[in-house]
């Protein structure tokens, strides 16, 4: 009986410790995207985690609700169709010229300061596609920069705020 209780208590605390350590390996940032004042349809934007080799690793967010238009984000769409990620929880509305959008980005903390990047790809129907509208190093110095990151296409500025 005493052995069973000890085994139960040990198992319980082991599982608790493992769950606690896993929970602490995730980092969250609120990402605010300010769009340029362009004319035309709303932009579709995909936010991806890029590994140190320059390859897509994970989709962090999508601004654009209709899957039928995901092929306009050409480079990411090649990755998406090959990897078959589940995107349900990370999609949202597309963004109009001059508007703002906010997303929560979540990634493994062990990727910080290791050469990973966050890429923002953008496309607007019948207009130019920007494979790297913005790209930022996944480092705490860059992400905590209050001045923001400048876009090169439809995105004007991106700002990050760490979520506790």
C-alpha positions as CSV (number, residue, x, y, z in Angstrom):
1,X,0.0,0.0,0.0
2,X,2.7,2.5,1.0
3,X,4.6,1.6,-2.2
4,X,1.6,2.3,-4.3
5,X,1.0,5.7,-2.7
6,X,4.7,6.6,-3.1
7,X,4.6,5.5,-6.8
8,X,1.4,7.5,-7.4
9,X,2.9,10.7,-5.7
10,X,6.1,10.3,-7.7
11,X,4.3,9.8,-10.9
12,X,2.0,12.8,-10.3
13,X,4.9,15.2,-9.5
14,X,6.9,13.9,-12.5
15,X,4.0,14.6,-14.9
16,X,3.5,18.0,-13.3
17,X,7.2,18.9,-13.7
18,X,7.2,17.8,-17.4
19,X,4.1,19.8,-18.2
20,X,5.5,22.8,-16.4
21,X,8.8,22.7,-18.3
22,X,7.0,22.2,-21.6
23,X,4.7,25.2,-20.9
24,X,7.7,27.4,-20.3
25,X,9.2,26.7,-23.7
26,X,6.7,28.7,-25.6
27,X,7.1,32.4,-26.3
28,X,4.2,34.7,-27.4
29,X,4.4,38.1,-29.0
30,X,1.5,40.4,-30.0
31,X,2.2,41.5,-33.6
32,X,0.7,44.7,-34.9
33,X,0.8,45.2,-38.7
34,X,0.1,48.7,-40.1
35,X,-0.6,48.6,-43.9
36,X,0.5,51.1,-46.5
37,X,-2.3,53.3,-48.0
38,X,-2.6,51.4,-51.2
39,X,-5.7,51.1,-53.4
40,X,-7.3,47.8,-54.4
41,X,-8.5,44.6,-52.7
42,X,-7.6,43.6,-49.2
43,X,-4.1,42.0,-48.7
44,X,-3.5,38.4,-47.8
45,X,-0.5,38.1,-45.5
46,X,1.2,34.9,-44.2
47,X,3.6,35.0,-41.3
48,X,6.1,32.1,-41.3
49,X,8.9,30.9,-39.2
50,X,12.0,30.5,-41.4
51,X,14.9,28.3,-40.2
52,X,18.6,29.3,-40.3
53,X,18.9,27.5,-43.7
54,X,16.3,29.9,-45.1
55,X,13.6,27.2,-45.4
56,X,10.0,27.4,-44.2
57,X,9.6,25.6,-40.8
58,X,6.1,26.6,-39.6
59,X,3.2,28.9,-40.4
60,X,2.6,31.3,-37.5
61,X,-0.4,33.2,-38.8
62,X,-2.5,33.9,-41.9
63,X,-4.4,37.1,-42.6
64,X,-6.9,36.0,-45.2
65,X,-9.9,33.7,-44.7
66,X,-10.3,32.0,-48.1
67,X,-8.1,29.0,-48.9
68,X,-8.8,29.5,-52.6
69,X,-6.5,32.5,-52.6
70,X,-3.6,31.0,-50.7
71,X,-1.9,30.1,-54.0
72,X,-1.3,33.8,-54.5
73,X,1.3,33.6,-51.7
74,X,3.4,31.4,-54.1
75,X,6.5,30.5,-52.1
76,X,4.6,29.8,-48.9
77,X,1.9,27.8,-50.8
78,X,4.6,25.4,-52.1
79,X,5.5,24.7,-48.4
80,X,1.9,24.5,-47.3
81,X,0.8,22.0,-49.9
82,X,3.8,19.8,-49.2
83,X,3.6,20.0,-45.3
84,X,-0.2,20.0,-45.0
85,X,-0.2,22.0,-41.8
86,X,-3.5,22.5,-39.9
87,X,-4.2,26.2,-40.2
88,X,-7.7,26.5,-38.5
89,X,-6.6,28.3,-35.3
90,X,-4.2,30.7,-37.0
91,X,-6.3,32.3,-39.7
92,X,-8.1,35.6,-39.7
93,X,-9.4,38.4,-41.9
94,X,-7.5,39.9,-44.8
95,X,-6.3,43.6,-44.3
96,X,-7.2,46.6,-46.3
97,X,-4.9,49.4,-47.4
98,X,-4.3,51.8,-44.5
99,X,-5.7,49.4,-41.9
100,X,-4.2,47.6,-39.0
101,X,-4.3,44.0,-37.9
102,X,-3.1,42.3,-34.7
103,X,-2.1,38.7,-34.3
104,X,-0.6,36.7,-31.5
105,X,2.5,34.8,-32.7
106,X,3.6,31.8,-30.7
107,X,6.9,29.9,-31.1
108,X,9.4,27.7,-29.2
109,X,11.6,29.8,-27.0
110,X,14.6,27.7,-27.9
111,X,14.4,29.2,-31.4
112,X,15.2,32.8,-30.1
113,X,18.7,34.1,-31.0
114,X,19.5,31.0,-33.0
115,X,19.3,32.3,-36.6
116,X,15.6,31.9,-37.2
117,X,13.6,34.6,-38.9
118,X,9.9,35.6,-39.1
119,X,8.8,36.3,-42.7
120,X,5.8,38.3,-43.7
121,X,4.6,37.5,-47.3
122,X,1.9,39.6,-48.9
123,X,-0.3,39.5,-52.0
124,X,-3.2,41.6,-53.3
125,X,-5.5,40.4,-56.1
126,X,-4.3,41.6,-59.5
127,X,-1.3,43.4,-58.0
128,X,2.3,42.5,-57.1
129,X,3.2,39.6,-54.8
130,X,5.9,40.3,-52.1
131,X,7.7,37.1,-51.0
132,X,9.6,39.1,-48.3
133,X,7.4,42.2,-47.6
134,X,9.2,42.1,-44.2
135,X,11.6,39.7,-42.6
136,X,12.9,40.0,-39.0
137,X,15.5,38.0,-37.1
138,X,13.9,36.0,-34.3
139,X,16.0,37.7,-31.6
140,X,14.8,39.3,-28.4
141,X,16.7,42.5,-29.3
142,X,14.8,42.9,-32.6
143,X,11.4,41.8,-31.3
144,X,11.6,44.2,-28.3
145,X,12.5,47.2,-30.6
146,X,9.7,49.7,-30.1
147,X,10.4,51.6,-33.4
148,X,9.1,48.7,-35.4
149,X,10.1,46.9,-38.6
150,X,9.5,48.6,-42.0
151,X,7.8,46.6,-44.8
152,X,8.8,46.8,-48.4
153,X,5.4,46.2,-50.1
154,X,1.9,46.5,-48.7
155,X,3.1,46.5,-45.1
156,X,4.2,49.9,-43.7
157,X,5.3,48.8,-40.2
158,X,5.3,45.8,-37.9
159,X,5.6,46.1,-34.1
160,X,6.0,43.4,-31.5
161,X,5.0,43.3,-27.8
162,X,5.9,40.4,-25.6
163,X,2.9,38.7,-24.1
164,X,3.4,37.6,-20.5
